[in-house]
Amino acid sequence: MGGTRHGPAVRRRKLGEELRGLRLRAGLTSRDAARLVGWHQSKVSRIETGRSGVTHADVVRLLDAYGVGDRRLRTVLEALAGAADGGGTGWWRAYRDVIPPQYRDFISLEAEACAARTLETSVIPGLVQTPDYARAVTRAALEGLPEATVDALVEVRMARQEVLRGAVPLRLDAVLDEAVLRRQVGGARVMGAQLRTLAEVAELPHVRLQVLPFTMGGYVGLSGSFVIFSFPNISDLDVVVLDHMTRSLYLERSEDLEAYGAAFRTMQAHALTPEESLVLIAGIAAGA
């Protein structure tokens, strides 16, 4: 399984940091580690800095060399190797000339996750956008793009939605600011269709949608949208993604995950129930 790896950079960096820490705790230099596993020192350095991917077999060799016997730790790091190694093999590779590496990282995490909790304060979540709404959002957010590029980005958005329709679909918990429902993205016709689609998706058994009404006033998540991805069996792989104008920020520290998880639970507790939210959505759609 040689060759260059194109997996999620966030996974490579985390794995590299963990492996470097284990090497240091074992009292080894990078030259020592390379000699023990039969590699060039530069390979160890590239892995530890996240500049190079690493296979499952490579991680096992390093953990053995460092004398790591903790089964849970080994399981987590081996799972990280799989996540960092697999990000380049998905359908999104066909769009690598259109979507930047960080977006590919996001899509890969989304595809691997078993659940996502998302707060949206400005737009409908990408996983439930209609093509017309996605096109309007893309044109507004990225002015001046050639029409062919816009088309490709909309195709990517639609392809991402397959995670909600698979044999084992992604569990989606979404909390939306009421402003998301009332902002006329693309005009009344586009918005009306989008709200009706949103209501249909909200009826799926693996989707829970709640709205934070204007009457609530300020709330803990008002400063910005975020997504929390959770992964099967191992909570250590969970990650918070914050979207900014020019980049995405990935948070993986346990204290960050706890803080954002608690904030999301608070917002769910104060939001309208799923049933009340559907009533509100239907009312706004009727007037769109």
Secondary structure, DSSP 8 states (H G I E B T S, - for coil): --S-----HHHHHHHHHHHHHHHHHTT--HHHHHHHHT--HHHHHHHHTTSS---HHHHHHHHHHTT---HHHHHHHHHHHHHHHHTTSSGGGGGTTTS-HHHHHHHHHHHH-SEEEEEESSS--GGG--HHHHHHHHHHHSTT--HHHHHHHHHHHHHHGGGGTSSS--EEEEEEEHHHHHS-TT-HHHHHHHHHHHHHHHTSTTEEEEEE-GGG-S-TTTT--EEEEE-SS-GGG-EEEEE-SS-EEEE--HHHHHHHHHHHHHHHHHS--HHHHHHHHHHHHHH-
